Amino acid sequence: MPLESRRIAAFLLTHPDEITWRRALVEDNLLQKKAPATALRQAQLIRKRLNTMDSAAWEMIVNREQEVAVQLLLVAAVKHSQLLADFISDVYIDHQRRLNLAITSGDWEGFLIECAHRDSSISKWSASTQVKLFEVVRRILVEAKYLESTRSMKLTPQSLHPDVHRYLTSHGDSTLLERLERA
């Protein structure tokens, strides 16, 4: 949700209180959603992701070119979701290393089986939850240009923009930096 994330980042830079936050989403329809509940739900998710970074990153998301903004949004998503971080490490990077040029739904299923060995609660997820999570992961990777499309799921490795690299380095995110550079 790059457009919505840019709007939320710009709004967070104003340091809104909860009343102002709700008014902007419900009454002013900041995210341009038909249902207030949808706007609140999406905004809360975006806010949680963006809160993994500081206002300097928010400024870059709002004011820099699309490439920088999208890469920082990927950083936020990876910091927010261990599942996404593990998928990039365990599946995406492994596929690159083996020169396997596309990800399949079978890769996702195998990944979830491995995850369930580390955390038994994952085996209790419904099939629809598993499918929805894969859709979200694919969409994030497509928006960040790490996959060609949600259909083909061909790997399209990216190099980090120098300013994103510099940001991660200056904030001590060496593990995340290594993960995204390998991807």
Secondary structure, DSSP 4 states (H G I P E B T S, - for coil): -HHHHHHHHHHHTT---HHHHHHHHHTS-TT--SSHHHHHHHHHHHHHHHTTS-HHHHHHHHHS-HHHHHHHHHHHHHHH-HHHHHHIIIIIHHHHHTT--B--HHHHHHHHHHHHHH-GGGGGS-HHHHHHHHHHHHHHHHHTTSBS-TTT-BB---PPPHHHHHHHHHTT-HHHHHHHHH-
